[in-house]
Amino acid sequence: MRIAIITGASSGMGRRFAETCDRRGPFDEVWVIARRENRLEELKKTVPYPVRPIAIDLTDRTALLTIRELLEKEKPDVGLLVNAGGFGRFEAFTDTPAEVNVNMVDLNCSALMALTQYVLPYMTPGSAVVNIASVAAFQPIPYINIYAATKAFVLYFSRALNRELKGRGIRVMAVCPFWTKTEFFERAVDLEKPPVVKKYVAMYDPDDIIARAWRDLLRGRDVSKYGFKARAQAALCKILPHKIVMNVWMKQQKL
């Protein structure tokens, strides 16, 4: 049985990856993973292949082990893994509860890493791992501190793993979107407090991000960035001292 596994599938880019996975198919089944079971059930109407909803919290390591056990039991051929589960918080580090920051690291980094390691033994040449990073991965960002740091982990983990797996014919690609119109902001922004981010330089449609990601995966790239502003910012962050980059961010957001 050839399958795709997609986390964060209940909304945003995870959902759109699930709904467009025929770009990488065919698959006999698509395992969709997120906390909200009702949202996962809805995907049966829009995903082009049979869907298996798996409603778990990926930050619960005991629950995460159920995926490993399921893989051991069914021994599928995993043609695609998309790690799209994650969240951010726009707030000063010291104003954010410690449990929120720890949870962010657990979901954005630890769960992604663990699931990738559980799945790799079931991948064959031609399979692919797609990890959602961010343009934030290219720079330190005050007041979006932990989120940017976790995405830097995702970016460098993905690029190095892609090189390690080259001999096995398995591709790993990091997707680095700019500001994107998803439910991400519902959790990132505290409406009861003055906003941290006051200016969004650009706001992209997730369909455009994902369409570019599928093309870049086909082209053999290990990083996918959509939009001139996203690519320009990533390039500038490689050239300019990060002290200057942070100064520009602070001035832009009036922090």
N, C-alpha and C positions, 0 to 999 in steps of 0.2 A: 504494500500500500504506500503510495507516494503522497506526502502531505506537506502543507505549509503550516507554520506556527506563527501567530501574530499576537503580541502583547499590546496592552493599551488599546484594544480593538473596539472598546465601547464608544469612542468619540475621536474627533480630531484626525490626525494623520494616521493613527493606527487603524481607524475605521476605514479610511479611504484606501489604505494599502490592502486591507482585506477585500474591499469591493472591487479592486482593480488587479487582483493577484493573477488573473488570467494572462497578464502581460508576462508572467514568469511560468505559467502552468504548462500543461494541465496537471491538476491534482485530483486525487481521489477523495480527499477530505481536507478541510481547513480547520485547524484548531485555533479558536479565538479565545484570548485570555484577558480578563479584567475583573473588577470587583462587582460591577452591576450586571447581574444575570439577565434582567429584562432587556437591557440594551444589546447584550450578546444574542439573545433569542431573535431580536429584530433583524439581525444580519442574515438570517436564513432566507429572507426575502430579497436581499440585494447582492449577496456574494454569489459568484457564478459557479460555485461548487458546493457539495454538501458541507454543512458547518457543524462542528462539535463545540458547543459553548463550555468553557471551563471557568467558572466564577470563583476566583481566589484572590487573596491579597498577596501580591508578590513580595511584600516586605515581611510576611510571615514565613519564616524559613521552614517550618513544618509543612505549611501548605505548599511551598515551593517544591518540597521533596515529592509531593504527589505527582508532579510532572515527570520527575525522574523515574518514579515507579511505573507510571503509565507507559513511558518509552520502553522501559525494560520488559514490560508485559507484552506490548504490541509490536515492538521492533520494526517501526515504520522506516521507510526511506524518506528522510526529511529533505525536501528540495529547497525549502526557503524558511528562514527564521527572520522575522522582523521584530526587533526590540524597540517598541514605540511607547512603552509605559514610562511615565515620568512626570515630574511637576517642578515648579519653581516658586520662589517667594520674593517679592520686591519689598525689601525691608532691611533696616540695619541689622547686622548680625546680632548685636546685643539686645535688640528689641524682639527678636524671633525666639520663641520657646525652643529650648534645646532639643526637645523631642521632635519638633518639626524639622530641624536641621538634620538630625540623625535619620529621620524617616526619609528625607530627601536623598541623602547619601545611600541609604539602603535600597531605595527604589531605582534611582538613576544609575547607580554604579554596581552595588553588590548583587542585586537581582539580575541585572543584565549580564554580568560576568558569569554568575552561577548557571543561569539558563543556557547561555552559550556553551558552557562546558558540558552540561548535561546532554545537549543536542548534538554536538559535534561527532560523537561516535556513530551516529545514525545518518551522517551525511556522506555522500559519494561525490566523485568528480562531477562538476557542473552545478553543484549546490551553492547557495549563497546565504550570507548573513548580512542583514541591513540594520544598522544601529542608528537611532535618531540622536544626533549630537545637537550642535547649534553654532551659529556664527559667534555666539558668546564664548565658545571654546578657545578662540584665538586671542583672548585678552582677559586680564583681571578686571572685574567690574564691581566697584564699591556699591553697596546696597542691593546688588544681585549676586553677592559674593559666593555663596555656597553653590547656587545653581550653575554659575559660570565655571566654577572649579570642577563640578561633577561632569559637565559637558566636555571640559578639557580632558578629563580621564577617558570619557567615551571615545573622543576623537583619537587620542594616541593609542589607546588599547586596540581600537579597530584597525588602525593603519599598521601597527606592529603585527597583529594577529593575521592580517591579510598576507603579510610577507611570510610568516611562519607556515601558513597553509598553502602557499603557492604550489609546493610539490605535490599536494593532494588534489589539486584542481578545484579547491573550494575558495570562493571569493568572499571577502568581507569589505563592506563599504560603509562609511559614516556619512549620514545626511546632515548638512549644516544649514538649516533654514534661518532666515532673518525673522523679524516680527511676522507672525502668521495668524490669520483669522481663525482661531479655534477656541475651545472652552478653557484652554490653558490659563487665560487671564482671570477666570472666575475664582481660581484658587490662588493665583499669584498676587492679586491686588486686594488689599483690605479697604473696602469702601468707607469704613468708619474712621480712617486716618487720612491725613494729607497724602496725595500720591507721590511716590518716588519717581516714577517715570512720567514726565510731563510732556515729552515730545517723542513721537514715533516717526523716525525718518522715513520709513516705508512700512506698508502693511500688505503682505502678500496673501494670495489665495492658496489654500492647501492643495488644491488640484494641480496648480502649476508646479508646486514644490515636488509633488509625487510624480508627475509626468516627467519632470527633469530627472528625478531619481531613477526611474525605470530606464531611461535612455542612458544615463551614466553607468548604470550597472551593466547594461549591454555592451557599452564601450570599454569596459574593463577598468573604470576609474575606482580609486579607493576613497575618494571624497567627492561629494555632490553638493554644489552650491547653486542656488537659483537666484537670478536677478543681478543687475549691474551693481546696485548698492551693496548687496551682500558680498559679492566678489571683491569689490573695491575696499570695503572695510576690512575683510580678511587679509587682503594684500598689504594695506597700510599698517595693520597691526604686526606684520612681519618686519616692516621697515623701521617704523617709529619706535623710540623707547617707550616702554609701557607707562612710565611716569607721565609722559606727554599724552598718551592715549587716555589715561585715567583723568587727567586734567581737562581734556576736551569733553569727556563724558560728564564730569561734574558740572562744568560750565553750561553744557547743553541742557542738562536737567535742572539747573539752578539749585544745586545741592551745596 
